[in-house]
Amino acid sequence: MLSVETQGSGSGGGGGSGKLTVEVSLNGRSVPAKIVPDGDNRYHVSFVPIGSGVYAVRVQYSGVEVTGTAILSFWTQPQ
């Protein structure tokens, strides 16, 4: 599970007023992700791996990439 915190700044950028989107992919193949608000501009993001490899996780808030959230996560199937 990935935890994401968003903060608004400037005019019209107040936290909580925009839409959080998360794109998870494995080798260019989209992987469904679940986003659960945790209050106070925090969200929990989870996904079920579809195979071994490096997953790219990209988070956007109101169409703008959230700083520090271009994440690569490696997962391998248990033996």
Stockholm file with secondary structure:
# STOCKHOLM 1.0

chainA/1-79         MLSVETQGSGSGGGGGSGKLTVEVSLNGRSVPAKIVPDGDNRYHVSFVPIGSGVYAVRVQYSGVEVTGTAILSFWTQPQ
#=GR chainA/1-79 SS CEEEECCCCSTTCCTTSSCEEEEEEETTEEECEEEEECSTTEEEEEECCCSSEEEEEEEEETTEECTTCCEEEEECCCC
#=GC SS_cons        CEEEECCCCSTTCCTTSSCEEEEEEETTEEECEEEEECSTTEEEEEECCCSSEEEEEEEEETTEECTTCCEEEEECCCC
//
